[in-house]
Amino acid sequence: MKDDAEEENDRDELEGDGELLFAVKAAQQSLPEGTGPNVWEVLAFVEGMAPFIDKETLIKLKCASCDHYAPAFFSGEEEFGVVEPRAYCHSKRQPLHHLSLFTIAKCPEHSREEQEQLMDLANSVVEEDLRPALADKKLYDRNAFASYDVDYRTISKRNMACIFFGHRDEGEFVESGIRVCILRRLDPGFGEDTAKIRAVQTYGRPVMVVMAARQIRRQMDIDEVFEGIAEKREMDIVYL
């Protein structure tokens, strides 16, 4: 006897392996007479690709680069505790393993516009705000026993854009332990700190999440800089 988990896995495998092929065969059998050759060519192409396309592949190709994708899902619309480390679609408000291959394949919600806007905002913060304000500041590297000019690196992560503080050492970027993430949508990746972010977030405004030890922030005297950026760019701010 198979348990519920094994039966669910069997259904997932059947869906991934046979759902697309079954649909193509059904379409081929139902095409009316006089259908143009291009349609048959398209169906033949899809039939040939069917054994190599499953939900996992589609998620990697489409969902992982979608503005609505998150690599975890919430237990409910207003509950932000992570229940399972599964892929979740914010647009459809469902975990992806509940959606069929076709629902994912035909979904038009795959723009990365929001993520690109966050990266543009992060880069603008670096070049227009941080570099001028911290031009005379130094970062101390305990490993090298030396102080360095502050440099920055911006990275796109899930549904946020992160600014890493650090310095250059022989062309390599060395992180300093200060990170600022800008986001518009809460993500369970922050774990218990999600509640702190939610407490300061205003609907529709981006949030600047500052992750740095209080001692480092005090040594560099940079909280005033962060507060000024948040006010200027109409962002909420929280320190973790």
Secondary structure as UniProt FT lines:
FT   HELIX           4..30
FT   TURN            33..34
FT   HELIX           37..49
FT   HELIX           50..52
FT   HELIX           55..61
FT   HELIX           63..65
FT   TURN            67..68
FT   STRAND          69..70
FT   STRAND          73..76
FT   TURN            77..78
FT   STRAND          79..84
FT   STRAND          88..89
FT   TURN            90..93
FT   STRAND          94..95
FT   HELIX           96..98
FT   HELIX           101..105
FT   HELIX           113..124
FT   HELIX           125..130
FT   HELIX           131..133
FT   TURN            134..136
FT   STRAND          138..141
FT   TURN            142..145
FT   STRAND          146..149
FT   STRAND          151..157
FT   TURN            158..159
FT   STRAND          160..169
FT   TURN            170..171
FT   STRAND          172..183
FT   HELIX           188..193
FT   HELIX           194..200
FT   TURN            203..204
FT   STRAND          207..211
FT   HELIX           214..220
FT   HELIX           223..232
FT   TURN            233..234
FT   STRAND          236..239
//
